Amino acid sequence: MAKKKEEGYCHICGKYGFLSKEHVPPQKAFNDRRTIKIQFEKALTLGPDEISEGPKQRGGIYMYTLCSQCNNDTGTWYGYRFVDWCYQGMDILIKSRGKPTLVYLNKLYPLSILKQIITMFFSLNTAEFRKPNQELVKFVLNRDMRHLPPKYRFFVYYNIEGRLRYVGFGGVYNIRTRRFTMIGEISYPPYGYVMTIDSEPPDKRLFEITHFADYLYNEFTIMELKLPVLPTHTPLPGDYRTRKEIEKRLQENR
C-alpha cells in the first residue's frame, strides 16, 4: 500500500501542497540510523543516561516540511558541501579521540554551509516561523545572496556526548545569569548548531560562524577553527553541563 502523502505549507517558500521528506541534517551527514522520537516534555523527565521507549523511525531523522522545489534547490546548492564539512569534523574528532586541543584547518564553502544550517532550522520550526523571518527566506532561496541583518547570529560546537537536541525557536530564561535568550538549537554529531535572534549566545564557549554569510557562493577557503566540545545531556537549549554537574545539582535539590 502506498504511503499517504503529507500536505501543508512549505516552511521556506510558504506554498501549500504536498511536502517532501527532509532529513535534518542531510542523510549523508551520518543521519541514516534508526532513532527513537521523544516529546520534549517527556525528555525533561529523563536523567542524563536514561533511555526511554518511543516510536522508532528508520532511515535517520526526517520530517515533511519542504515542498519538492525548496528541498531540491537547497539540497543541490548547499547539501553536498555541508556533508563534506561534517566529514571533516568527524575526522578531526576521531583523530583527536574526542579531545581536539589544536586549531584545525577546515577546507570549506562557508556560505553554503551556513545556508544549509538555516534550512535545517526552517524544517525544525513550524511553517509560521518564516513569516517574521523573511530576510532568512530570501537568503536561503537566493543561492548567491550574501550578508545577514545583525539580529541573526549563528554558532557551532563539536558534539559527541549526550542526547540529540532538536529545539525549535523560542525564549529561554537563564536563572543563573538572569538573561532571556531567543534561541533554537540542533545537535547531531559531529556538530551542534545554535541560532539566536536579537540575543547574546547562551554560552561564551560557542564558536560564532555568522561571518560565513559574507563569503561568495563559490568562494572556497581554508579556515582555522577551534571549536569547543560540549555535551548535551538535557533537552534544554544552551545547557552544556557535564553529567557530574547535573548529578550534583540533582543531589542538591533532593
GUZA-143531 format. One line per field, with one value per residue (C-alpha): x, y, z; residue number from 1. Coordinates in pm, 1 decimal. Layout:
% GUZA-143531
xx = [X / ...]
yy = [Y / ...]
zz = [Z / ...]
i = [NUM / ...]
//
This chain:
% GUZA-143531
xx = [0.0 / 139.7 / 210.1 / -25.1 / 142.8 / 151.5 / 14.2 / 84.3 / 263.9 / 628.9 / 834.3 / 1050.8 / 850.2 / 506.0 / 331.9 / 58.8 / 79.1 / 246.0 / 552.5 / 870.6 / 1087.4 / 1362.8 / 1643.6 / 1783.5 / 2080.8 / 2112.8 / 2103.2 / 2461.1 / 2585.3 / 2562.9 / 2184.6 / 2078.3 / 2027.8 / 1720.4 / 1610.8 / 1356.4 / 1129.8 / 1061.4 / 840.9 / 1020.7 / 807.4 / 892.1 / 1263.3 / 1265.1 / 1186.2 / 1476.4 / 1814.7 / 2143.0 / 2183.3 / 1821.0 / 1677.9 / 1309.2 / 1079.4 / 906.8 / 809.9 / 1106.9 / 1192.1 / 1407.3 / 1642.6 / 1750.2 / 1573.0 / 1345.5 / 1025.2 / 783.8 / 837.0 / 952.9 / 797.5 / 984.9 / 1135.8 / 1273.5 / 1401.8 / 1572.5 / 1715.3 / 1865.5 / 1992.2 / 2159.7 / 2304.2 / 2416.3 / 2373.0 / 2687.7 / 2912.8 / 2757.2 / 2810.7 / 3179.7 / 3206.5 / 3053.6 / 3300.8 / 3589.6 / 3454.8 / 3409.6 / 3760.5 / 3905.6 / 3717.0 / 3829.1 / 4194.9 / 4193.5 / 3993.3 / 3720.0 / 3951.4 / 4069.5 / 4312.3 / 4469.3 / 4348.6 / 4246.2 / 4232.4 / 3893.9 / 3852.6 / 3504.6 / 3247.9 / 3126.1 / 2816.9 / 2671.3 / 2728.7 / 2550.1 / 2255.8 / 2215.2 / 2210.2 / 1938.1 / 1741.5 / 1756.6 / 1617.6 / 1329.5 / 1239.0 / 1271.6 / 1029.7 / 667.3 / 556.7 / 476.1 / 845.4 / 901.6 / 657.0 / 856.4 / 1185.4 / 1152.7 / 1517.1 / 1615.2 / 1371.1 / 1527.3 / 1876.7 / 1817.6 / 1619.2 / 1874.2 / 2184.2 / 2416.0 / 2271.4 / 2521.2 / 2512.9 / 2252.3 / 2088.1 / 2285.5 / 1996.1 / 2068.2 / 2366.3 / 2485.7 / 2720.5 / 2871.6 / 3041.1 / 3159.4 / 2909.0 / 2976.6 / 2828.4 / 2471.3 / 2135.5 / 2045.7 / 1894.3 / 1621.6 / 1472.6 / 1259.3 / 1289.4 / 1170.4 / 1259.0 / 1484.3 / 1541.6 / 1864.8 / 1809.8 / 2181.6 / 2260.9 / 1912.2 / 1922.5 / 1645.8 / 1759.5 / 1572.4 / 1732.1 / 1698.8 / 1938.1 / 2020.8 / 2279.8 / 2376.2 / 2734.1 / 2983.5 / 2834.6 / 2580.6 / 2428.8 / 2279.7 / 2082.0 / 1985.6 / 1773.0 / 1843.6 / 2020.6 / 2361.9 / 2473.4 / 2374.9 / 2737.5 / 3057.4 / 3236.1 / 3028.9 / 3215.9 / 3041.7 / 3004.2 / 2772.5 / 3052.2 / 3006.0 / 2728.7 / 2985.3 / 3151.5 / 3064.3 / 2872.6 / 3165.1 / 3428.8 / 3635.5 / 3856.7 / 4084.4 / 3978.9 / 4125.3 / 3856.6 / 3896.4 / 3560.2 / 3468.5 / 3346.1 / 3019.4 / 2783.9 / 2405.5 / 2270.4 / 1942.5 / 1690.5 / 1727.2 / 1887.5 / 2207.1 / 2261.2 / 2610.2 / 2655.2 / 2854.9 / 2696.6 / 2868.5 / 2737.6 / 2381.8 / 2404.3 / 2545.4 / 2254.5 / 2004.9 / 2159.4 / 2142.1 / 1774.4 / 1694.7]
yy = [0.0 / 339.3 / 571.7 / 867.2 / 1188.9 / 1472.7 / 1814.8 / 2151.0 / 2481.6 / 2471.4 / 2601.6 / 2812.9 / 2943.7 / 2911.9 / 2737.6 / 2488.1 / 2137.1 / 1800.4 / 1812.6 / 1615.1 / 1429.3 / 1649.7 / 1495.2 / 1715.3 / 1707.7 / 1566.7 / 1188.4 / 1157.0 / 1355.8 / 1039.5 / 1080.7 / 736.3 / 536.1 / 424.9 / 676.6 / 696.5 / 1001.1 / 1151.8 / 1452.1 / 1749.0 / 1733.7 / 1366.3 / 1427.4 / 1677.9 / 1396.0 / 1173.7 / 1152.0 / 1207.6 / 839.8 / 727.8 / 568.5 / 599.2 / 396.8 / 570.7 / 536.8 / 419.7 / 583.7 / 416.0 / 593.1 / 881.1 / 1187.9 / 1349.0 / 1545.1 / 1651.5 / 2026.9 / 2145.6 / 2146.9 / 1950.0 / 2259.9 / 2405.3 / 2062.3 / 2002.5 / 2354.3 / 2368.4 / 2011.0 / 2078.4 / 2416.4 / 2350.4 / 1985.6 / 1818.7 / 2099.9 / 2071.6 / 1693.7 / 1743.7 / 1984.1 / 1715.4 / 1451.8 / 1685.3 / 1744.6 / 1375.6 / 1303.1 / 1562.5 / 1414.2 / 1060.2 / 1155.0 / 1357.7 / 1090.9 / 1339.4 / 1596.3 / 1840.3 / 2081.7 / 2234.9 / 2481.0 / 2267.3 / 2375.4 / 2325.8 / 2333.1 / 2461.4 / 2673.0 / 2889.2 / 3043.5 / 2707.3 / 2559.2 / 2844.2 / 2831.6 / 2458.2 / 2520.2 / 2783.4 / 2541.9 / 2290.5 / 2545.9 / 2618.8 / 2249.7 / 2224.4 / 2510.9 / 2547.4 / 2691.7 / 3016.2 / 3074.4 / 3200.9 / 3491.1 / 3715.8 / 3599.7 / 3693.4 / 3801.6 / 3440.0 / 3315.0 / 3538.4 / 3449.7 / 3074.7 / 3086.1 / 3309.1 / 3095.4 / 3393.1 / 3631.4 / 3736.2 / 3907.6 / 3891.0 / 4150.2 / 4178.9 / 4043.8 / 3692.7 / 3508.8 / 3150.3 / 2937.3 / 2589.4 / 2338.7 / 1978.3 / 1735.0 / 1366.1 / 1317.1 / 1327.0 / 1331.1 / 1461.8 / 1805.5 / 1935.8 / 2251.8 / 2487.9 / 2860.7 / 3005.2 / 3207.5 / 3069.7 / 3235.3 / 3152.5 / 3175.2 / 3192.5 / 3478.2 / 3635.3 / 3664.8 / 3599.2 / 3448.4 / 3383.0 / 3059.9 / 2747.0 / 2451.5 / 2136.3 / 1884.9 / 1585.4 / 1455.3 / 1579.4 / 1925.6 / 2126.2 / 2445.5 / 2740.6 / 3027.1 / 3342.8 / 3644.7 / 3977.4 / 3785.4 / 3704.4 / 3339.5 / 3118.5 / 3015.5 / 3209.7 / 2894.4 / 2867.5 / 2945.3 / 3206.1 / 3143.8 / 3432.1 / 3569.3 / 3271.6 / 3484.8 / 3728.7 / 3481.6 / 3431.0 / 3117.8 / 2960.7 / 3101.0 / 2813.6 / 2883.2 / 2715.3 / 2837.8 / 2792.5 / 2671.6 / 2589.2 / 2460.1 / 2356.9 / 2003.9 / 2039.2 / 1769.9 / 1778.5 / 1561.8 / 1753.7 / 1870.3 / 2232.4 / 2458.6 / 2624.1 / 2373.0 / 2220.3 / 2090.6 / 1773.7 / 1459.3 / 1523.9 / 1880.9 / 1762.4 / 1484.7 / 1728.5 / 1966.9 / 1681.3 / 1582.1 / 1944.3 / 1966.2 / 1646.3]
zz = [0.0 / -99.2 / 188.6 / 214.8 / 115.5 / 364.4 / 274.8 / 427.3 / 387.6 / 287.1 / 577.3 / 345.5 / 48.8 / 210.8 / -80.6 / 7.4 / -136.0 / -94.4 / 129.1 / 65.8 / 315.6 / 455.7 / 661.2 / 939.0 / 898.2 / 542.8 / 533.6 / 406.5 / 706.6 / 922.3 / 956.3 / 836.2 / 1155.8 / 1344.2 / 1606.3 / 1888.2 / 1892.0 / 2235.4 / 2308.9 / 2466.0 / 2782.1 / 2832.8 / 2768.9 / 3054.9 / 3299.7 / 3193.7 / 3363.6 / 3175.1 / 3078.3 / 3096.3 / 2781.9 / 2705.7 / 2484.4 / 2198.9 / 1834.1 / 1626.1 / 1295.5 / 1034.0 / 796.4 / 1016.1 / 1149.6 / 893.8 / 868.6 / 595.7 / 588.4 / 244.4 / -99.2 / -364.9 / -523.2 / -199.5 / -98.9 / -433.4 / -461.5 / -113.2 / -140.4 / -474.9 / -379.1 / -21.9 / 78.7 / -54.4 / 70.0 / 414.4 / 414.2 / 336.7 / 631.5 / 858.4 / 737.0 / 814.3 / 1163.6 / 1232.2 / 1106.7 / 1345.0 / 1640.7 / 1557.3 / 1516.3 / 1838.5 / 2025.7 / 2100.6 / 2257.4 / 1989.7 / 2153.5 / 1844.0 / 1581.7 / 1286.5 / 923.5 / 757.7 / 379.8 / 313.6 / 131.0 / 422.0 / 259.1 / 154.2 / 499.1 / 674.7 / 432.6 / 490.2 / 865.7 / 821.2 / 600.9 / 886.1 / 1130.8 / 892.6 / 895.2 / 1271.7 / 1334.2 / 1228.1 / 895.9 / 1082.2 / 1154.6 / 800.4 / 831.9 / 1070.0 / 917.1 / 552.1 / 542.9 / 606.0 / 341.5 / 76.9 / 195.5 / 153.5 / -170.7 / -345.1 / -386.4 / -435.0 / -175.9 / 91.2 / 431.8 / 707.0 / 932.7 / 1259.3 / 1466.5 / 1335.0 / 1481.1 / 1437.2 / 1644.1 / 1626.7 / 1858.1 / 1848.3 / 1996.8 / 2063.2 / 2411.3 / 2535.5 / 2359.9 / 2017.8 / 2063.3 / 1830.5 / 1977.2 / 1770.8 / 1821.1 / 2149.5 / 2453.7 / 2727.7 / 3063.9 / 3245.1 / 3620.6 / 3696.5 / 3456.0 / 3467.7 / 3092.1 / 2837.6 / 2506.6 / 2180.8 / 2068.3 / 1856.7 / 1863.1 / 1669.1 / 1784.6 / 1575.8 / 1581.0 / 1490.5 / 1544.1 / 1735.2 / 1592.8 / 1776.8 / 1626.1 / 1816.1 / 1727.2 / 1897.0 / 2173.1 / 2307.6 / 2284.5 / 2581.0 / 2639.0 / 2570.7 / 2457.6 / 2140.3 / 1818.2 / 1603.0 / 1228.4 / 1138.2 / 919.7 / 685.0 / 531.8 / 393.1 / 152.7 / -214.3 / -309.3 / -496.3 / -262.4 / -126.5 / 172.1 / 424.8 / 767.3 / 1114.0 / 1352.5 / 1720.4 / 1834.5 / 2188.9 / 2260.2 / 2453.5 / 2589.4 / 2554.4 / 2836.6 / 2869.6 / 2606.5 / 2718.4 / 2455.6 / 2571.5 / 2853.4 / 2827.2 / 3179.9 / 3224.6 / 3366.8 / 3702.4 / 3717.3 / 3653.3 / 3912.4 / 4168.1 / 4111.5 / 4146.1 / 4477.9 / 4599.9 / 4502.7 / 4690.6]
i = [1 / 2 / 3 / 4 / 5 / 6 / 7 / 8 / 9 / 10 / 11 / 12 / 13 / 14 / 15 / 16 / 17 / 18 / 19 / 20 / 21 / 22 / 23 / 24 / 25 / 26 / 27 / 28 / 29 / 30 / 31 / 32 / 33 / 34 / 35 / 36 / 37 / 38 / 39 / 40 / 41 / 42 / 43 / 44 / 45 / 46 / 47 / 48 / 49 / 50 / 51 / 52 / 53 / 54 / 55 / 56 / 57 / 58 / 59 / 60 / 61 / 62 / 63 / 64 / 65 / 66 / 67 / 68 / 69 / 70 / 71 / 72 / 73 / 74 / 75 / 76 / 77 / 78 / 79 / 80 / 81 / 82 / 83 / 84 / 85 / 86 / 87 / 88 / 89 / 90 / 91 / 92 / 93 / 94 / 95 / 96 / 97 / 98 / 99 / 100 / 101 / 102 / 103 / 104 / 105 / 106 / 107 / 108 / 109 / 110 / 111 / 112 / 113 / 114 / 115 / 116 / 117 / 118 / 119 / 120 / 121 / 122 / 123 / 124 / 125 / 126 / 127 / 128 / 129 / 130 / 131 / 132 / 133 / 134 / 135 / 136 / 137 / 138 / 139 / 140 / 141 / 142 / 143 / 144 / 145 / 146 / 147 / 148 / 149 / 150 / 151 / 152 / 153 / 154 / 155 / 156 / 157 / 158 / 159 / 160 / 161 / 162 / 163 / 164 / 165 / 166 / 167 / 168 / 169 / 170 / 171 / 172 / 173 / 174 / 175 / 176 / 177 / 178 / 179 / 180 / 181 / 182 / 183 / 184 / 185 / 186 / 187 / 188 / 189 / 190 / 191 / 192 / 193 / 194 / 195 / 196 / 197 / 198 / 199 / 200 / 201 / 202 / 203 / 204 / 205 / 206 / 207 / 208 / 209 / 210 / 211 / 212 / 213 / 214 / 215 / 216 / 217 / 218 / 219 / 220 / 221 / 222 / 223 / 224 / 225 / 226 / 227 / 228 / 229 / 230 / 231 / 232 / 233 / 234 / 235 / 236 / 237 / 238 / 239 / 240 / 241 / 242 / 243 / 244 / 245 / 246 / 247 / 248 / 249 / 250 / 251 / 252 / 253 / 254]
//
